[in-house]
Amino acid sequence: VYGNYEPDNCRWVTSSAQANNRRSNRLYSYNGETHNVTEWANKFGINPKTLFTRIYSGKDFIEAIEKRN
């Protein structure tokens, strides 16, 4: 972050990996693992927009992740 752009401190990553590495991502812990909302949605087979909606409408993260409908 604070160094120059040089081959020694740069690497190529996918756009999804880059998006998951943003400082503005909110991280949630569940069963000893910590991920952002998109990673949790992919892990549980939930549409990321659905999980975002559940969380930002006021549901607790655990309730949002464990809801099956």
C-alpha positions as CSV (number, residue, x, y, z in Angstrom):
1,V,0.0,0.0,0.0
2,Y,2.7,2.5,0.9
3,G,5.5,1.4,-1.4
4,N,6.3,2.0,-5.0
5,Y,4.8,0.0,-7.8
6,E,7.6,-2.4,-8.5
7,P,7.7,-6.1,-9.7
8,D,8.8,-7.2,-6.2
9,N,5.6,-5.9,-4.5
10,C,3.0,-6.4,-7.2
11,R,0.9,-9.4,-8.3
12,W,-1.9,-10.0,-10.7
13,V,-5.2,-11.2,-9.2
14,T,-8.7,-11.7,-10.5
15,S,-11.2,-8.9,-10.2
16,S,-13.2,-10.9,-7.6
17,A,-10.1,-11.4,-5.5
18,Q,-9.3,-7.6,-5.8
19,A,-12.9,-6.8,-4.7
20,N,-12.6,-9.1,-1.7
21,N,-9.4,-7.3,-0.7
22,R,-11.0,-3.8,-0.3
23,R,-10.7,-2.0,3.1
24,S,-14.3,-1.1,3.0
25,N,-15.6,-4.7,3.2
26,R,-17.4,-5.6,6.3
27,L,-16.1,-8.8,7.8
28,Y,-18.3,-11.3,9.7
29,S,-17.2,-14.2,11.8
30,Y,-19.1,-17.5,12.0
31,N,-18.0,-20.9,13.3
32,G,-14.4,-19.7,13.7
33,E,-14.1,-18.3,10.1
34,T,-14.1,-14.7,9.0
35,H,-15.2,-13.6,5.5
36,N,-17.0,-10.8,3.8
37,V,-20.7,-11.0,2.8
38,T,-20.0,-12.1,-0.8
39,E,-17.6,-14.9,0.3
40,W,-20.2,-16.1,2.9
41,A,-22.9,-16.1,0.3
42,N,-20.8,-18.2,-2.1
43,K,-19.8,-20.6,0.7
44,F,-23.5,-21.2,1.7
45,G,-24.9,-21.2,-1.8
46,I,-26.9,-18.0,-1.2
47,N,-27.2,-15.2,-3.8
48,P,-25.0,-12.4,-2.5
49,K,-27.7,-9.8,-3.1
50,T,-30.1,-11.8,-1.0
51,L,-27.6,-12.0,1.9
52,F,-26.8,-8.3,1.6
53,T,-30.6,-7.5,1.7
54,R,-31.1,-9.7,4.8
55,I,-28.2,-8.0,6.7
56,Y,-28.9,-4.4,5.7
57,S,-32.6,-4.8,6.4
58,G,-31.7,-5.3,10.1
59,K,-31.3,-9.1,10.5
60,D,-28.5,-10.3,12.7
61,F,-25.7,-11.9,10.6
62,I,-26.2,-15.4,12.0
63,E,-30.0,-15.2,11.4
64,A,-29.3,-14.0,7.9
65,I,-26.8,-16.8,7.1
66,E,-28.9,-19.6,8.6
67,K,-32.2,-18.6,7.1
68,R,-33.1,-21.2,4.4
69,N,-35.9,-19.3,2.5
